[in-house]
Amino acid sequence: MSETCPSKKSGKLRFVIWAAAIVMVFAGLTTPMVLRSRKDPLMGQFFYLNLCGTMLWGFASANDGRLPKDLEELATYLGSESRYLAQYNSPKTGVLADWLYFSGFDSSDRADTIVMASPVAITKADGTMYVKGGASRMVLTLNGRTAILKEADYLECIAQ
């Protein structure tokens, strides 16, 4: 008569219980982040701002480091259907507006130079978790980094 070793059965059972517990903990930790990202109206704007940065650097690499003089030149370079990517969608009103584009820079300028910014200030009332308090702006810097700056910091950077 052969019996299966009880310690092997309990070892497998422990493994299954631990694996299930790990999966549940992981799901519990990640679900709120996923739900928040789907709800936040600025997620799409960050995507488009990053995409605009990629298009700007592609233009610059094809033009000896020079950035376009305006967003129309960028759209012409990429094809007219690319124009809508340079549109900012207000999280509160849903109104489309052009991103602010600061021309006259090239790839040799300071990396933290702001080249694009949201046309209006964003507040927590716009329904975003990214703005903690007061008015802020989404910006794209010359090194391709996107960030949210407090309105006062943004104005100070633009003044420089």
N, C-alpha and C positions, 0 to 999 in steps of 0.2 A: 504494500500500500504506500503510495507516494503522496506526501503532503507538500503543499506550497508553503514556503517559509513565511510565517506571519510578519517577520520584520521587513521583508521585501515589499509586501503589500502595504504596510503602514508607511514605508519610505516613499513609495509612489504616491500614496494619498497625500502625504505631507507636501511633496513636490507640487502636486496639482493645486492644493490649497494655497501654497505660497505664490505660485504662478498666477492664480486667479486674484489673489490679494494685490499683487504688484500691478496687474492690468487694471484693476479697479482704482487703485491709488493714482496711477498714471492718467486714466480717463478723468478722474475727479479733478486733477490738477490742470489738465489741458482744456477741458470743456469750457470753463469760463473765458479763457483767452480766445478760443475760437469764436465763441458767441459774441464777445465784445468786438472782435475784429470785423465780424460781419455787420454789426450794427453801426460802427463808427463811420460817419460820413466822410472823414478825411482819408480813410484808407485808399480809396480810389484816387484821390488827389495826390497822395504821395506816390502812387504808381505812375501817374501821368507826369509828375514833376521829375521823377527818376528817368522816365522815358525821354522827356525833353532834354535832360542832361546827356543821355546817351546820344541823342541826335545832334546836340551841340558839339560833342567831342568828335563825332564822326565827321561833321562839317569842318571842324578845325583841323583834323588830321588830313583832310583832302585839300585844305587851303592854307598850308604852311603855318598852322597854329592860329590863324585868324578866326575869330568867332563872327557869325553873321551880323550885319549892321542892324537888322531887325528880324522879327519872327516871320515876316513875309519872305525874306531872302532864304531863310531856313526851309519854309514850306515849298518854295520854288525848287530848291535844291533836292528836296525829298519827294516832291510830287504834290499836287494840290490837295489830294485826299488826306495828307498828313496835317493839314491846318487845324483840324478839330482837336488834335492832341494838345495844342497850345491854348486850350480853353480851360479856364478855371470854373468849376461848378460850385456856386455858393451853397454851403451845407444848409443854410437856413432858408434861403429863398428859392434855390434851384436855378437861379439866373446864371447864364453863361457870360463870362467876361474874359478878355485876354489876360494872361499872366503878365505881370510887369517884367519887362526885359531891359536890362541895363547893358547897352552896347559900348563898344570902344575898347573892349578887353581882348587879350589873346592868351594863349596857353602859357606864356612866360610871366604873367602877372601873379600877384600873391594868391596862394591857394584858397585862402578864406574870403576872397572877394565875392560878394553876392552878385550873381548874374541874373537870377530870376526870383520873383517873390509873388505871393498872392496879392491880388489887386485890392483886397479889403482886409481889415483886421478880423481875426477870428476870436470869439469868446466862448466860454463854457456854455453859454446860452444857445450856441449853435449846435449843441448836442454831441460834442466830442469829448473824449476822455483825455485827449492830448494836451488840451489847454487847461491848466490848473486854476489860474485866476488872472483876471485882467485881459486886455487885448493882446493878441499875438499875431505873428505872420509866419507863413510857411515860406522857406527860402531854399534856394539851390546855390551852392557855392561853386567856385571855379574848379575845385578838386572833385566835384561830383557828389558832395555830401548834401543831403537834405536835412533840414532842421526846422524847429519851431522856435522863433525868437520872440521875446517880449517886445511889444511895440516900441518902447523906449530904446531898447538895445538895437532894434532894427533901424530906427531913425538915426541913431548914433553911427551905426556902420555905414549907412547910406551917405551920411554927411562927410565921412572920411574920404 
